[in-house]
Amino acid sequence: MIFYVGDIHSSLSAIKTIDVLARSAGCEIVVQVGDFGMMFAGPDRPSHKCAVKEYFDNRESGPVWYTCGGNHDNWPHWNSIAPMEGGLTELAKDCYYVHRGQGIELDGVKHLFFGGAESIDRQWRTEGIDWWPEETPSSYEFADFFDTMESYKPVVVVTHDAPLQIGIWKYNRNNSATPKNLDNVFNLCEHKPAYWMFGHHHIMDKWAVGNTVFYCCGLHGEYVRI
């Protein structure tokens, strides 16, 4: 069993709620779909002031968390941490960022992670403080994502945003690079995952496209359990 958790935005209460629910359900793995938290360490947000990091480092027990990263995560800091083998970066004890385009087996199921998206509120943010241009994946990263999708053949794909064709109408996504490129990968790949989990839009909903079921995983403690 895996919990797929929506955007957290540094909400410690949401993390604690998920931990309690996961323990009671016997769930040992939590997959978080990005926007884990801008305050999650970094040179401009020291780790000793990060309540989320302190919580994980001092937690006695609980599920292992994996995040793909979103548009409101501190990408320069995450990228500055020496990566582990297998495309993982340890953000805190039992809490990992899975690199873009990285395949990983969780609970015996193949997953493919690909974080990042465009912030629609970036004009009101300050670069290097609460916004980072690395939020948008590069063309190289999308090409790697495509190749891994075809070769690794994941059962579950985990992204922050969703392909453009997924019917989310909260705002105009046509000018955003990430949903358009995710659309291209999904349409052009011969392999289609059984599940595609994402966040970013702060709703709980699902869509079926062919044999793939897309789930938007909610906000602040909401989750999908599979």
N, C-alpha and C positions, 0 to 999 in steps of 0.2 A: 504494500500500500504506500502511496506517495501523496502528500498534500502539495497542490500547486497554488501558491499564495500570490495574491495581487499586490499592487504597489503598497509599500510600507511608509516611505517618506520619513524615516527615522522614528516612527511611532513605537516606542518601547512597550507601551501597553498592548499594541497589536501583536508584537513579537511574543510577549509573554502569554497572550491568549492562545496563539497558535501552538506554542510549546505545550500548554496544558491540554489542549484538545488532541494534539498528536500523541502525547503520552497516554492519555486515556484510551485512544484508539489503537495503541500498539504500533504507531507509525514511527519509523526511525529516519525517514528522509523527508525534508521539505525543500521544494523547488520554488524559488521566488523569482518573479518575472520582471524584475527591474524596478528602478526608482526605490532602491533599498534605503538610501538615505544620503543626502548631501553632507550631513554632519558625520558620516562614517569615516573619521580620521582624515588626515591630509595636512600638508604644511600650513595651510591657512585655517585649519580646524584641527588643532593638536589632538592626538589620540587620547591623551589623558583627560580631555574634556568631552570625550564621546561616550555618552551613556550607553549606546548600543554596543560598542566595542567592549566596554567594561562589563556589561551584562554577560556577553558571550564568554569572555575570558574568565569570569568568576562563576559561571553556571556549573553546578555539580553534575547535572545530567540533562539529556534532552536530545531531540533529533539533530542530525547533521543538516545544515542549511547550505544550499547552492543557489547562487543568483547569476543571472545573465547580464545584469546591469541595465540601467535605463538612460534617459536623457538628463536626469537630475542627480547622477552619481559623479563622484570626483574622479574622472578618468585619468588625469595626469598622475594623481597619487596612486591609483590602482596599478597603473602601468609602470610606476617606479618601484613597486615591490618585486623583489626577485621571485620569478614564478617557480612553482614546483614542477615535477614531472607530470606529464599528462594534461597540460593545458589548464592547470589550476593555480590560483593565487590565494593564499591564506589571508583573509581579512581579519579574522579573529579565531579563537579556538572553536573548532567544528563549524566554521563558517567560511565558505569559499566562493570566489568569483570564478566562473568557468569562461574561458576566453572565447571570443567570437570565432565561430566556425569549428569549435572543438566538440568532438563526439565523446561521450562518456556513458558507461553502463551504470545505471542506478537500479537497484533491486532487481537485477537481471534483465533490465529493459534498456535498449539502446536509445539514448537521448542526444540531440544535437542542439547546442546553445548558440545564440546569436543576439547579443544585446545592442542597445542603442536606438535612438530615434531623435526627431527634431522637437525642440522646445518651442511651443507656440507663443510662450511668454518671454522669449529671450530678449526682446527689446527693452524689457523692464528689469533685466538682470545685469550683473557686472561680470565680464569675462575674468576668469581666474578666482572669483569669489563664490559665485553661485551659478555660473554657467561656463561650460567648456566646449570648444568647437569639436573636440574628439567624440562628442555625443553621436555624431553622424558617421556611420561606418564608411570606410573608403571603398573604392571600386575594387581594389585588390582583395579586401576582406569579403566583399560580396562574391567575387569569383571563387575564393577559397570555400565559402559557404556552399556555393553551387556544387563544386567538385566533391566536397565531403558528403553532401546530401546524396549524390549519385553513388559514391563508393561505399559509404558507411551504412546507408539505408536505415536511418533511424526510425523507430516506432513513434517517438515523440519528438517534436521540434519545440524549442522554447525560445521565444523572442520577446522583445519589449513591445514593439508595435506589430501590427498585422498587415498582411497583403492588402493592397488597395481595394481589391474586389470584395473584401469583407464589409458588409453593410453597416458601417458605423457613421452616423450622420451628425455627430456632435459639432463638427467643424469641417471646413473644406480641407481635405487631405491631398488634393490633386497636385499641389505645389510642393509637397514634401518628398524628399528623395527616398527615404527609407521605405515607406509603404509601396512606392512604385517599384523599387528594386526587389523587395520581398515578393511582390506580385510576379515579377519576371522569373525569379528563381522557382516559385511554385509552378508556374505555367510551363516552364521549359524543362524542368526535371522530369525524367521518366518515373523516378521513384516518388511515391506519395506517402507521407507518414499517416499513421492511423489517427494521431492527435497532434494538434498544433495549439500550444498554450501561449497566451500573451497577456499583457496588461495595458498600461499607458492611458486607457480610456475610462478607467474608474467605474466600470459597470460589470455586472455579472450577466453573461449571455452566452449563447452558443449558436453556431452555424454549421451546416453540413455542405461541403463542396465535394462532390463525387464521394469517394470513400474516406475522406478526411473530415474529422470533426474539429472545428475551431472553438476554443473556449477563451473568453475574456474573464480574467480571474478576480476581478473586483478591486476592493480598496480597503486598507487598514484593518486587516484581520479576516477579510473574506477569502474563500478558497474553494477550489475544486478538488475532490478526492477521487482518485482512481486506483 
